[in-house]
Amino acid sequence: MSAADSRHAEIIAATRKWLERAVIGLNLCPFAKSVHVKELVRYVVSQAQTTDALLDDLERELKFLLETAPEDVDMTLLMTPDVLTDFADFTDFLDLVEVVLRTHGLGGVLQVASFHPDYVFADAEADDVANYTNRSPYPTLHLIREASLARATAAFPDAADIYLRNIETLRRLGVEGWRALEVDAPAKPKP
């Protein structure tokens, strides 16, 4: 296995661990377990070093989802370990994501949710544990089919309350509880 393949496998393993322990384990997204168990989540590690290259990867993955039956792949987690590591850059990039969705006429078809190791909600303090609901080991774009999301939310009573319930869950857990999940990116070896 090449060094790049090994690194990609490590990034996917860390993201899968985060999905299993935090997202599913804490029930932050009640819809995630089903697609995970059915192996309908596609994990893609972008090799992009620039935002332009990442936009190319994003467009490629959006096209892939459009061309693939939901019973084969329902959603994609596009991890970007080498670009958008600064949260401010990441949030700026999300504006471009919306432009791509509009340009390709994908409104109502696909949407993109965002996760980042340093995620901070606009109305929150940086150290608020509630931010951890959207913290992932690597900057990640979650490409979701609108139809699948609509079916999932229709089947879940009080779907609008998920956000508030997640904040309560994280506040009960606390930062130390989050750290105990061991879902952050693996530490980089010291040179």
C-alpha positions as CSV (number, residue, x, y, z in Angstrom):
1,M,0.0,0.0,0.0
2,S,1.4,3.4,-1.0
3,A,1.9,6.2,1.6
4,A,-1.0,8.1,0.0
5,D,-3.3,5.0,0.1
6,S,-2.3,4.4,3.8
7,R,-3.1,8.0,4.7
8,H,-6.4,7.9,2.9
9,A,-7.3,4.7,4.8
10,E,-6.4,6.4,8.1
11,I,-8.6,9.4,7.2
12,I,-11.5,7.2,6.3
13,A,-11.1,5.1,9.4
14,A,-11.1,8.2,11.6
15,T,-14.2,9.6,9.9
16,R,-16.0,6.2,10.1
17,K,-15.1,6.1,13.9
18,W,-16.5,9.6,14.3
19,L,-19.7,8.6,12.5
20,E,-20.1,5.5,14.6
21,R,-19.2,6.9,18.0
22,A,-20.4,10.5,17.8
23,V,-23.0,10.9,15.1
24,I,-24.6,7.5,15.6
25,G,-23.4,6.7,19.1
26,L,-24.8,10.0,20.5
27,N,-27.7,9.9,18.1
28,L,-26.8,13.3,16.8
29,C,-28.4,12.3,13.5
30,P,-31.1,9.7,13.9
31,F,-31.0,9.1,10.1
32,A,-27.3,8.1,9.9
33,K,-27.5,4.6,11.4
34,S,-29.7,3.2,8.7
35,V,-27.5,4.3,5.8
36,H,-24.3,3.3,7.7
37,V,-25.6,-0.2,8.5
38,K,-26.7,-0.7,4.9
39,E,-23.3,0.5,3.7
40,L,-24.8,3.3,1.6
41,V,-22.2,6.0,2.7
42,R,-19.5,6.7,0.2
43,Y,-16.2,7.9,1.8
44,V,-14.0,10.0,-0.5
45,V,-10.7,11.7,0.5
46,S,-10.0,14.7,-1.6
47,Q,-6.4,15.1,-2.7
48,A,-7.0,18.7,-3.4
49,Q,-4.4,21.2,-2.4
50,T,-6.4,24.2,-3.6
51,T,-10.0,25.3,-3.5
52,D,-10.3,25.1,-7.3
53,A,-9.2,21.4,-7.1
54,L,-11.7,20.8,-4.3
55,L,-14.5,22.4,-6.4
56,D,-13.6,19.9,-9.1
57,D,-13.8,17.0,-6.6
58,L,-17.1,18.4,-5.3
59,E,-18.6,18.6,-8.8
60,R,-17.4,15.1,-9.5
61,E,-19.0,13.7,-6.4
62,L,-22.3,15.5,-7.0
63,K,-22.4,14.0,-10.5
64,F,-21.6,10.6,-9.1
65,L,-24.6,10.8,-6.7
66,L,-26.9,12.0,-9.5
67,E,-25.8,9.0,-11.6
68,T,-25.9,6.4,-8.9
69,A,-29.0,4.8,-7.5
70,P,-29.7,5.6,-3.9
71,E,-30.0,1.9,-3.0
72,D,-26.3,1.7,-4.0
73,V,-24.9,4.9,-2.5
74,D,-27.2,7.3,-0.6
75,M,-24.7,9.9,0.5
76,T,-21.1,11.0,0.3
77,L,-18.7,12.2,2.9
78,L,-16.0,14.2,1.1
79,M,-13.1,14.8,3.4
80,T,-10.6,17.5,2.7
81,P,-7.5,17.0,4.9
82,D,-5.2,19.3,3.0
83,V,-7.3,22.3,2.2
84,L,-9.8,24.4,4.2
85,T,-8.2,23.4,7.5
86,D,-8.8,27.0,8.7
87,F,-12.4,27.3,9.7
88,A,-12.9,30.8,8.3
89,D,-11.6,29.5,4.9
90,F,-14.0,26.6,5.2
91,T,-17.0,28.8,5.8
92,D,-16.0,31.0,2.9
93,F,-15.8,28.0,0.7
94,L,-19.4,27.0,1.6
95,D,-20.6,30.1,-0.3
96,L,-19.0,28.5,-3.4
97,V,-20.7,25.2,-2.7
98,E,-24.0,27.0,-2.8
99,V,-23.1,28.6,-6.1
100,V,-22.1,25.2,-7.5
101,L,-25.5,23.7,-6.4
102,R,-27.4,26.6,-8.0
103,T,-25.3,26.6,-11.2
104,H,-26.0,22.9,-11.7
105,G,-29.7,23.3,-10.8
106,L,-29.4,20.9,-7.8
107,G,-31.5,22.9,-5.4
108,G,-34.2,20.5,-4.1
109,V,-32.1,17.5,-5.4
110,L,-28.9,17.5,-3.4
111,Q,-27.6,19.6,-0.5
112,V,-24.3,19.8,1.3
113,A,-23.9,19.8,5.1
114,S,-20.7,20.9,6.6
115,F,-18.4,19.5,9.4
116,H,-15.0,20.8,10.5
117,P,-12.6,20.1,13.4
118,D,-13.0,23.7,14.6
119,Y,-16.7,24.2,13.8
120,V,-18.3,27.1,15.5
121,F,-21.9,28.1,15.0
122,A,-22.4,31.7,14.1
123,D,-24.2,32.6,17.4
124,A,-21.9,30.5,19.7
125,E,-18.7,31.1,21.6
126,A,-15.7,29.1,20.3
127,D,-15.5,27.0,23.4
128,D,-19.2,26.2,23.6
129,V,-19.5,22.4,23.6
130,A,-22.6,22.7,21.4
131,N,-20.3,23.3,18.5
132,Y,-19.1,19.7,18.7
133,T,-22.4,18.6,17.1
134,N,-20.7,19.7,13.8
135,R,-17.1,18.8,14.6
136,S,-15.5,16.1,12.6
137,P,-11.9,14.8,12.5
138,Y,-11.3,16.5,9.1
139,P,-13.0,19.2,7.1
140,T,-15.9,17.3,5.6
141,L,-18.6,18.1,3.1
142,H,-21.7,15.8,3.5
143,L,-23.5,15.4,0.2
144,I,-27.1,14.4,0.8
145,R,-30.0,13.5,-1.4
146,E,-32.9,15.8,-0.7
147,A,-35.4,13.0,-1.3
148,S,-33.7,10.7,1.2
149,L,-33.6,13.5,3.7
150,A,-37.3,14.2,3.2
151,R,-38.2,10.5,3.7
152,A,-36.1,10.3,6.8
153,T,-37.5,13.5,8.4
154,A,-41.1,12.4,7.6
155,A,-40.5,9.2,9.4
156,F,-39.0,10.9,12.5
157,P,-41.3,12.7,14.9
158,D,-40.2,16.1,15.9
159,A,-37.3,16.3,13.4
160,A,-37.1,20.0,13.9
161,D,-36.1,19.4,17.5
162,I,-33.0,17.4,16.6
163,Y,-30.7,20.5,16.8
164,L,-31.9,21.4,20.3
165,R,-31.7,17.8,21.5
166,N,-28.1,17.6,20.2
167,I,-27.1,20.7,22.1
168,E,-28.6,19.2,25.3
169,T,-26.7,15.9,24.6
170,L,-23.4,17.7,24.1
171,R,-23.9,19.9,27.2
172,R,-24.5,16.8,29.3
173,L,-21.5,15.0,27.8
174,G,-19.1,18.0,28.1
175,V,-15.8,18.4,26.4
176,E,-14.1,15.7,28.5
177,G,-16.9,13.3,27.5
178,W,-16.4,14.2,23.9
179,R,-12.6,13.6,24.2
180,A,-13.3,10.2,25.8
181,L,-15.1,9.2,22.5
182,E,-11.6,9.6,20.8
183,V,-13.1,10.8,17.5
184,D,-10.7,13.6,16.7
185,A,-8.2,13.2,13.9
186,P,-5.2,11.0,14.8
187,A,-2.3,13.1,16.1
188,K,0.4,13.8,13.5
189,P,3.7,12.1,14.3
190,K,6.4,14.5,15.6
191,P,9.2,15.1,13.1
